[in-house]
């Protein structure tokens, strides 16, 4: 606020802070609120401490910057010491953005390489621990939890009898059996259990094009390891 007052000569300002949200995308409540008020013509400047505090994605930032320019809003970054009210400031912004995007991609590639190496050694990469297992600090890997394992085995038995994930889900809910997170069962959650190869000791990594994507990579790129000691459905 002192920077806005003494450097920009602006006495009134408002802070928009998305605590707990990453700047990797613009799906943040305070960010969206800020942009809506910019569209309404409430601000003349957008001041950030550092450019990557508002966006780490070149495409998102470019779209945001083009929009605030339409509303005659000047972008200022205190850490990089530039503002876009001058041609030089705008040129510097674009150069910094290119290198910020490059750094982000290099970091992502480095992390992916490390995780791929861990997976090739059969090490756990931090995915959600499936129902029937708990995390073991000693083994650094999920181990069978007998109470939850009984639920998984029960699901397999019931599906073998009914051949219907919907019927199994209905039975589990009627018997007050909870999911891993304490929620309700659906046909999909039952199907996910039945299709999860981890229950037969198979650990797969690097299957999908991106996180959350349904598109699969070529099978040659998959990283598959077998942990038969953790193969739950072999222990009936």
C-alpha positions in Angstrom: 0.0 0.0 0.0 2.9 2.3 0.7 4.2 1.6 -2.8 0.9 2.6 -4.3 0.8 5.8 -2.3 4.4 7.1 -2.5 5.5 5.7 -6.0 2.2 5.7 -7.9 0.6 8.6 -6.1 -2.6 6.5 -5.4 -4.2 6.9 -2.0 -7.1 4.4 -2.3 -6.5 0.8 -3.1 -8.0 -2.6 -2.4 -6.2 -5.9 -1.8 -7.4 -9.1 -3.5 -5.7 -12.2 -2.0 -6.5 -15.9 -2.8 -5.0 -17.6 0.2 -4.5 -21.3 -0.4 -4.9 -21.0 -4.2 -2.1 -21.6 -6.7 -1.5 -19.0 -9.5 -1.2 -21.9 -12.0 -4.7 -20.9 -13.3 -7.3 -18.1 -13.0 -10.0 -20.3 -11.3 -9.6 -18.3 -8.0 -12.5 -16.5 -6.3 -10.7 -13.2 -5.5 -9.0 -13.1 -8.9 -12.4 -13.4 -10.6 -13.9 -10.8 -8.3 -11.0 -8.4 -9.1 -11.4 -8.9 -12.9 -15.2 -8.3 -12.7 -14.5 -5.0 -10.9 -11.9 -4.0 -13.4 -14.5 -4.6 -16.1 -16.8 -2.2 -14.3 -14.2 0.5 -14.5 -13.4 0.7 -10.8 -9.6 0.7 -11.0 -6.8 2.5 -12.9 -3.9 0.3 -11.8 -3.3 -3.4 -11.1 -0.3 -3.7 -8.7 1.3 -7.1 -7.8 4.3 -7.9 -5.6 5.7 -10.3 -8.2 4.4 -11.3 -11.6 4.1 -15.0 -10.8 1.8 -14.1 -7.9 -1.0 -13.4 -10.3 -0.3 -15.9 -13.0 2.3 -18.6 -13.9 0.7 -19.4 -17.2 1.7 -17.3 -20.2 -1.6 -17.9 -22.0 -3.7 -16.9 -19.0 -1.6 -13.8 -18.3 -1.7 -12.7 -21.9 -5.5 -12.9 -21.9 -5.7 -11.0 -18.6 -3.3 -8.3 -19.8 -5.2 -7.8 -23.1 -8.4 -7.4 -21.1 -7.1 -4.9 -18.5 -5.6 -2.9 -21.4 -9.1 -2.5 -22.9 -10.2 -1.0 -19.6 -7.2 1.4 -19.5 -5.7 -0.3 -16.5 -1.9 -0.1 -16.0 -0.2 -3.2 -14.8 2.6 -2.7 -12.3 5.0 -5.3 -10.7 6.9 -4.1 -7.7 9.5 -6.8 -7.6 10.4 -6.6 -11.3 10.2 -2.8 -11.1 8.3 -2.0 -14.2 4.9 -0.7 -15.2 3.1 -0.9 -18.6 2.3 2.7 -18.9 5.5 3.0 -21.0 6.5 1.1 -24.2 9.7 -0.1 -22.5 7.7 -1.4 -19.5 5.4 -3.3 -21.7 8.3 -4.9 -23.7 10.0 -5.9 -20.4 6.8 -7.5 -19.3 6.6 -9.7 -22.4 10.2 -10.8 -22.0 9.8 -11.7 -18.3 6.6 -13.6 -19.2 8.4 -15.8 -21.7 11.2 -16.7 -19.3 8.7 -17.2 -16.4 6.8 -19.7 -18.6 10.1 -21.4 -19.6 11.1 -21.8 -16.0 7.7 -23.2 -15.1 8.0 -25.8 -17.9 11.6 -26.8 -17.0 10.6 -27.2 -13.3 7.6 -29.4 -14.4 9.8 -31.5 -16.6 12.3 -32.0 -13.8 9.6 -33.0 -11.3 8.1 -35.4 -13.8 11.5 -37.0 -14.4 12.1 -37.5 -10.7 8.6 -39.1 -10.2 9.1 -41.3 -13.3 12.4 -42.5 -11.8 10.7 -43.2 -8.5 7.9 -45.1 -10.2 10.4 -47.2 -12.1 11.9 -48.3 -8.8 8.5 -49.2 -7.4 8.3 -46.2 -5.1 5.0 -44.4 -4.3 4.4 -41.0 -5.9 1.8 -39.5 -3.6 -1.4 -40.6 -5.3 -4.5 -41.2 -3.2 -4.2 -44.4 -1.1 -7.0 -46.8 -2.3 -9.7 -48.2 0.0 -8.3 -51.2 1.8 -4.9 -49.7 2.4 -3.2 -47.2 4.7 0.0 -45.3 4.3 3.0 -46.8 6.1 5.8 -44.4 7.1 8.0 -47.4 7.7 7.4 -49.0 4.3 7.0 -45.7 2.5 4.2 -47.4 0.7 0.5 -48.3 1.2 0.0 -51.5 3.2 -3.2 -53.6 3.7 -5.6 -52.4 6.3 -7.6 -55.4 7.3 -10.8 -53.6 8.3 -11.0 -51.7 5.0 -9.8 -54.8 3.1 -12.9 -56.7 4.2 -15.0 -54.0 2.5 -13.1 -54.4 -0.7 -13.4 -58.2 -0.6 -17.1 -57.8 0.2 -17.5 -55.7 -2.9 -15.9 -58.3 -5.1 -18.1 -61.0 -3.6 -21.3 -59.0 -4.1 -20.5 -58.1 -7.6 -19.8 -61.7 -8.5 -23.3 -62.5 -7.3 -25.2 -59.7 -8.9 -23.0 -58.6 -11.8 -24.3 -55.1 -11.2 -22.3 -52.1 -9.8 -25.6 -50.3 -9.1 -26.9 -53.1 -7.0 -23.6 -53.4 -5.1 -23.7 -49.6 -4.4 -27.3 -49.8 -3.2 -26.4 -52.7 -0.8 -23.4 -50.9 0.6 -25.4 -47.7 1.2 -28.3 -49.7 2.8 -25.8 -51.4 5.1 -24.3 -48.0 6.0 -20.9 -48.9 4.7 -18.8 -45.8 4.0 -16.4 -45.0 1.2 -12.7 -44.2 1.9 -13.7 -40.6 2.5 -16.9 -41.4 4.5 -19.3 -40.7 1.6 -22.0 -42.6 -0.3 -21.4 -45.3 -2.8 -22.3 -45.0 -6.5 -22.0 -47.4 -9.4 -18.9 -45.5 -10.4 -17.1 -45.7 -7.1 -17.9 -49.5 -7.0 -16.6 -49.8 -10.6 -13.4 -47.9 -9.7 -12.7 -50.5 -7.0 -13.3 -53.4 -9.3 -11.1 -52.0 -12.1 -8.2 -50.9 -9.9 -5.3 -53.1 -10.7 -3.6 -52.2 -7.4 -5.8 -54.9 -5.7 -3.9 -57.6 -7.6 -0.5 -56.0 -6.9 -0.1 -53.9 -10.0 1.1 -50.3 -9.6 0.8 -48.2 -12.8 2.2 -44.7 -13.4 2.5 -42.4 -16.4 -0.7 -43.7 -18.1 -2.6 -40.6 -18.9 -1.8 -37.6 -21.1 -2.2 -35.2 -18.1 -3.4 -35.1 -14.6 -7.2 -35.7 -14.5 -7.3 -36.6 -18.2 -9.1 -39.6 -19.5 -6.8 -39.9 -22.6 -4.2 -42.6 -22.2 -0.7 -42.5 -23.5 0.7 -45.3 -25.6 1.2 -48.5 -23.5 5.0 -48.3 -24.3 5.1 -45.2 -22.1 3.3 -46.8 -19.1 5.4 -47.6 -16.0 4.1 -50.8 -14.5 5.4 -52.5 -11.4 4.1 -55.5 -9.4 3.8 -55.6 -5.6 2.3 -59.0 -5.0 2.9 -58.6 -1.2 0.2 -56.0 -1.3 -2.1 -57.9 -3.6 -5.3 -57.8 -1.5 -7.7 -60.0 -3.5 -5.1 -62.9 -3.4 -5.7 -63.0 0.4 -9.3 -64.4 0.5 
